[in-house]
């Protein structure tokens, strides 16, 4: 009986070592955009929704790094499109932040949630001034005045970071410039604090 139990423990031990090795291989492959290796590991049994230490899935890593081919392959393998990592981010939010327009389109077509909790994809796109992605998200139904955890809107983020084109875009789409954040500051006030005077003038 003891021999049998010891044998089972050995199997579990070596299985864990093998899984850890495959996991490391997967992360290296994604970093190097070695899509063939990633998909080979999945076909050999690696969970398509495997996560890294931050809780980000393979799809999220591929979206953030700008790898549309892998994004398509992972979606075809039934990757979870709306998985949330421990920072409250989704694949769509990470793609929006990184300016990955093609991937944003693909994720939206795969029913990725546009309006999420915490920091939304629209917040991320506005924060980095990705006007094309802002337009895609608005067209997909993004709530223009959604609040981030600090109560800032996409307009506030674009204004304080000096993204005039996005500010104009959001104003035209109906963003409310009178709203205030958790510190009582409007988009205009945030723009002035960063000396973005041209943007502040737009927000009169």
URJO-V354558 format. One record per helix or strand of 2 or more residues. SS is the DSSP state (H for helix, E for strand). FROM is the first residue (numbers start at 1). TO is the last residue. If there is no record, write none. Layout:
SS_FROM_TO + SS_FROM_TO
This chain:
H_2_31 + H_35_43 + H_58_65 + H_68_76 + H_91_98 + H_101_109 + H_121_127 + H_131_139 + H_154_160 + H_164_172 + H_187_193 + H_197_202
